[in-house]
């Protein structure tokens, strides 16, 4: 399915309603779509002059066309003369680096992740087909995605002819919307239902999306009945996904559930030394101890701290001591509770939860679903950030502070009387925090 090309053709048709046929022919006749994904469309024109004109005069119109198609914001990257090959090469290098980094050999095993690691490895080796699907869950940054890629890497090496499909939960939804828009339902289903190995990261993001769950349910059944291996990751177990359909919960729970906990001290020390070795960096024992004692909850953050220590040494021409390291990573030593998400992120995640767009929440739309989502986003911005009532109102087309205060109180009152509503607030908050 050449989805990027299909989308580009749709964009050109929309542009044709705003621009003359001469303008379309002059500036877009040799412009081609390269790829679409992660809310970004990449296009290429062989003329740098045309690239400059498109970026200067038409980029807003292209973005508006994409927004009309997907009801969401898209970025647009325009490649000019000589940039296409470099772009493709960069993609290949990134993919190769990811495959090399996320392997079982580079996964540091400890008490907190031993079972999940063993289960993932057994799946990759074809040893536990009776435990299908494998469902790995835990907080963000603990290694779930690493294990998913490690499975893909190992199976690909062992079975190079296998059709392996990896997708993130929210990308699955976006692809489904795209397939419906351009009439490629059959191709969409063939891609996923023909997989020999199906891997989905962050499956919690399909919860609450009725059409996505319907499509996913049939995809799951097709793969399961064909004895194809299925692996999911999530930031929570199935029984905590209140907006996930019961028929999906029972299927997830019928397989093997494996949780990953924050690493203990010994595992953190092993992660630090392992990452330093990969980077060719020597860390004194007291420095490794300092990092392990002060960064306790997130593997990704621990590895990031080691990288930052190396960068600080190289850029500041400083020796690696506890004193210098404390300066280098002081901004990373905040407790998780101190994490302050951006207001745009809160609005975006609340909108996604209700299958709306951020513009729906910011605007004047007054359906019951939209109104409730808007009130929740106001409540969460007030709870999770330092913004004033007036600042929050300005985010929603200039609503005054009394409207914001009324919305917050309504959410608080509903939470006192409805456990389901309270769980919805928890789910959206978890989605926001998982983006940290």
C-alpha angles and dihedrals in degrees: 000000000000092000096163090056092047091052092047091053089052090049091052091051091053091046088052089067091058105031132052119256088245091058091048092049095043099049106022106031094102097028114117134188114245104182144333127209144111090037093301133111118202118201132178134211122179091221121079088199091058090045090056092048094048091049093045102041112015109030093094091052091050091050091049090051091052090049089053090052099045105021088232142086119274132187118223124212117194117201119202138192113332094001101098098073092046091051092051092046091051090053091051092049092049091050092048092049091050092051092048095048100044102059133123089250091061096044111103109222122211139151091279096059105018096110095045091049092049092048093048092049092048090052091050089052093046094243103127107042089143088067099066125182107032108210116195117188139175143115122306118283099023099112107271094128090045090058092047092054091043090057091049092048094049096045092046091054093047096041109025090172094059120113101231119187122195121179140157118239096245092044089055088058092047092050091049091052089049092049091052092047096052098032097249099131094129094052090047092054093045091053094055104027092050094058121125088198122022120196123181122184121204095007090176088084093072091061113111094018103113101193093041091052091048092053092043092050092059092043090053093048093049093051095042094050089049090054092243116156116252126193128183136183126201140166090237140024119268095256090061094056098093095180094048113106114255092234089060093044092055092049093050092047092049089069130056118302116202123178129201119212129196110283120264121233096271092050091048090053090050091050092051094049092044093052092045090052091051089052094045089242125146114216120188114233094249090054092050089048092050092053093044093050095047102040108053114150113046130054093196091053092049091052089046090054092055090051090049092051089056092047091048091051093050098042098040095036088228131147120248108256134141088258095052092042092052088056093046096053102027091113090055096053097080117121116254089248088064092061108119112198121210116261090235089057092051092050092045095050093045090050092048091051090058094039090248134121127250088245089059090058096043094047137066100270108137108192114134093248093050094045092053093047090049091051091049092050090051090049093049094046089053091046100042103035139044096242120132123235089257092050090051092049090053089060091061102057093287101305110174125249093255090060090050092048091049091051092050093050091048091054092047092050092049091050090057093057104033124055090186091056091047089053089051089057090050092049094051091046090051090051090051093049092047088064090062 
